[in-house]
Amino acid sequence: MDSAEIAWALVDHAVHRAKLQSVADVKTALAQLASLVPERAGATWIDGLPGAVREEIRASLRPPDADSWGPHAVVEVCRHVFPRDTLATVDTGSHRILLSQVWECYEPAALLQSTGLATMGYGLPAAIGAKLARPDRPVVCFTGDGGLEMTIGELATLRDLGLPIAILCFADRSLTLIELKQRRMELPNLGVDFPGTDLAQVARAYGGHGERVASRKELMRACRAALARDRFTLIEAIVDKAEYASQM
């Protein structure tokens, strides 16, 4: 294809859907698109539009009861407690989809996640890397219990390197995103639920601090204490996976 040509096609993929897809040299394609709307060429978004869209999405994700406990409350409380300059990482799962829309960033690259490949087990190693790169910044890792168990040996790395990272685990004893996909495809619930591990106790066995929380008040206290420690903290937040279904 000539670099000046743009091929357009409808996209109907099981994971990512788009009305149009362009296949072309990026520089050429952007120049051609800009020429089609000369009054907007080089301009930014319409005033207020990005903020309005973000707020619309956030409003759709809020539970009916503003004081309820669940995954949304976990993100909300953590954003309130952790400083603005906190570097956050998030593992893959239903919690990542929620957190990506609710967690507010105040600078580029303040939230690290595996987007295209959606790799489970990414969150904790990414948090270690973020803390090593920026030891002066608070670092929090958000993960599900399934993803955490895939890389739980990295708690020894945190211990050995003396990294005071906060790990916030959404503990619902399920691979919830896979279960949601099974349900929508009318497949049986298979291989997604598990008994669960006392992750707080495991954290203590690895030389860190670990505790379980099940309320906003408990989580707020635990997060504040984690920020003051010189070792890693694992906060196991016991949540109901049912909230995810109503948000997706």
C-alpha positions in Angstrom: 0.0 0.0 0.0 1.2 3.5 -0.9 2.0 5.5 2.2 -0.5 8.2 1.0 -3.3 5.7 1.0 -5.5 4.9 3.9 -7.5 1.6 4.1 -10.7 1.7 6.1 -12.5 -1.3 7.4 -15.1 -2.1 10.0 -13.8 -3.9 13.1 -15.9 -6.5 15.0 -13.6 -8.3 17.4 -14.7 -10.3 20.4 -12.5 -8.1 22.7 -12.0 -4.8 21.0 -14.7 -3.2 18.8 -14.4 -0.1 16.7 -16.5 1.4 14.0 -13.5 2.2 11.8 -9.9 0.9 11.4 -7.2 2.7 9.5 -4.1 0.9 8.1 -1.6 3.5 6.9 1.6 5.4 7.6 0.8 7.2 10.8 2.3 10.6 9.9 0.5 10.6 6.5 -2.8 9.4 7.9 -2.9 12.1 10.6 -2.1 14.8 8.1 -4.9 13.6 5.8 -7.3 13.4 8.7 -6.4 16.9 9.8 -6.9 18.3 6.3 -10.5 17.0 6.3 -11.4 19.2 9.3 -9.3 22.3 8.7 -11.2 24.3 11.3 -10.1 21.9 14.0 -6.6 21.0 12.6 -4.0 21.4 15.3 -6.7 22.2 17.9 -7.2 20.4 21.2 -10.4 18.7 22.4 -13.5 20.7 22.6 -13.5 22.6 25.9 -14.6 20.5 28.8 -15.3 17.4 26.7 -12.7 15.0 28.2 -13.6 15.9 31.7 -17.3 15.4 31.0 -16.7 12.0 29.5 -14.5 10.9 32.4 -17.2 12.0 34.9 -19.9 10.2 33.0 -17.9 7.0 33.2 -17.1 7.5 36.9 -20.7 8.1 37.7 -21.8 4.9 35.9 -19.3 2.9 38.1 -20.4 4.4 41.5 -22.5 2.0 43.6 -26.0 3.3 44.6 -24.9 3.5 48.2 -22.0 6.0 48.5 -21.0 4.5 51.8 -21.0 0.9 50.7 -18.1 -1.4 51.0 -16.7 -3.1 47.9 -14.1 -2.8 45.1 -15.1 0.8 44.3 -14.8 1.8 47.9 -11.3 0.3 48.0 -10.1 2.5 45.2 -11.9 5.5 46.5 -10.4 5.2 50.0 -6.9 4.5 48.7 -7.0 7.5 46.4 -8.0 9.7 49.4 -5.2 8.4 51.6 -2.2 8.0 49.3 -0.4 11.2 48.3 -0.9 12.8 44.9 2.7 11.8 43.9 2.0 8.1 44.5 3.1 5.7 41.7 0.5 3.0 41.3 0.6 -0.3 39.5 -2.4 -2.6 38.8 -2.6 -6.2 37.9 -5.0 -7.6 35.4 -8.6 -8.5 36.2 -12.0 -6.8 36.9 -10.3 -4.6 39.4 -8.0 -3.2 36.7 -10.9 -2.1 34.6 -12.5 -0.4 37.5 -9.4 1.2 38.8 -8.4 2.5 35.4 -11.5 4.7 35.4 -11.7 5.7 39.1 -8.1 6.2 40.1 -7.1 9.8 39.4 -3.5 10.5 38.1 -1.9 13.9 38.4 1.0 13.3 36.0 1.9 11.0 33.1 3.0 7.4 33.9 1.6 7.6 37.4 -0.4 4.4 36.8 1.4 1.4 35.3 -0.6 -1.5 33.9 -0.4 -4.3 31.2 -2.9 -3.1 28.7 -2.7 -4.9 25.3 -1.6 -8.3 26.6 -3.4 -7.9 30.0 -0.8 -10.1 31.7 -1.8 -11.5 35.1 1.0 -11.3 37.7 2.2 -7.9 36.3 1.3 -5.7 39.2 3.8 -6.7 41.9 7.0 -6.9 39.8 6.0 -3.6 38.2 5.7 -2.0 41.6 9.1 -3.3 42.6 10.6 -1.7 39.4 8.8 1.6 40.1 10.1 1.8 43.6 13.7 1.0 42.5 13.5 3.6 39.8 11.9 6.2 42.1 12.7 5.4 45.7 11.6 8.8 46.8 8.0 8.2 45.8 5.3 6.2 47.5 4.3 3.1 45.5 1.1 1.1 45.8 0.3 -2.1 43.9 -3.3 -3.1 43.3 -3.9 -6.7 42.6 -6.4 -9.5 42.8 -5.8 -12.6 44.9 -5.5 -14.8 41.8 -2.9 -12.6 40.2 -1.0 -12.1 43.5 -0.7 -15.9 44.0 1.0 -16.1 40.6 3.9 -14.0 41.7 3.7 -14.2 45.5 7.4 -15.3 45.7 8.2 -11.6 44.9 7.3 -10.8 48.5 10.8 -12.3 49.3 12.3 -9.7 46.9 10.5 -6.9 48.8 11.9 -8.3 52.0 15.4 -8.7 50.8 15.5 -5.3 49.1 13.8 -3.6 52.0 11.2 -1.9 49.8 8.3 -0.2 51.7 5.7 -0.9 49.0 1.9 -1.1 49.9 0.1 -4.0 48.2 -3.7 -3.7 48.1 -5.2 -7.0 47.3 -8.9 -7.3 46.1 -9.7 -10.7 47.7 -12.8 -12.1 46.2 -11.6 -15.7 45.8 -12.4 -15.8 42.1 -11.0 -15.0 38.7 -14.0 -12.7 38.3 -13.3 -11.3 34.9 -13.2 -14.8 33.4 -16.3 -15.7 35.3 -18.1 -12.7 33.8 -17.0 -13.8 30.3 -18.3 -17.3 31.0 -21.6 -16.0 32.1 -22.1 -13.8 29.1 -21.2 -16.6 26.8 -23.7 -18.8 28.6 -20.9 -21.2 29.7 -20.8 -23.0 33.0 -18.9 -21.6 35.9 -15.7 -23.6 35.6 -12.2 -23.3 37.0 -12.6 -19.7 38.3 -13.4 -20.0 42.0 -10.9 -21.1 44.6 -10.9 -21.5 48.4 -8.5 -18.6 49.0 -5.3 -18.2 51.0 -4.7 -16.2 54.1 -2.6 -13.7 52.2 -2.1 -11.4 55.2 -0.5 -14.3 57.1 1.7 -15.1 54.1 2.9 -11.5 54.0 3.9 -11.8 57.7 5.7 -15.1 57.0 7.7 -13.3 54.3 8.8 -10.6 56.8 6.3 -7.9 55.9 3.2 -6.6 57.6 -0.1 -8.2 56.6 -3.7 -7.6 57.6 -7.2 -8.1 56.4 -9.8 -5.4 56.2 -13.5 -5.4 55.4 -14.6 -1.8 55.9 -13.7 1.8 54.8 -12.6 2.6 58.3 -10.3 -0.4 58.6 -8.8 0.3 55.1 -8.1 3.9 55.8 -6.3 3.1 59.0 -4.3 0.3 57.3 -3.2 2.5 54.4 -2.1 5.3 56.6 0.0 2.9 58.7 1.5 1.4 55.5 2.8 4.8 54.5 4.7 5.1 57.7 6.4 1.7 57.6 9.9 0.9 56.4 8.9 -2.5 55.1 6.3 -3.8 52.8 2.6 -4.0 53.7 0.0 -6.3 52.2 -3.6 -5.3 52.8 -6.1 -8.0 52.0 -9.4 -6.3 51.3 -12.2 -8.8 51.5 -14.7 -7.8 48.8 -17.8 -9.3 47.1 -17.2 -10.0 43.4 -20.9 -9.2 42.6 -20.2 -5.5 42.4 -18.1 -6.0 39.3 -21.0 -7.5 37.4 -23.1 -4.4 37.9 -20.3 -2.1 36.7 -19.4 -3.9 33.4 
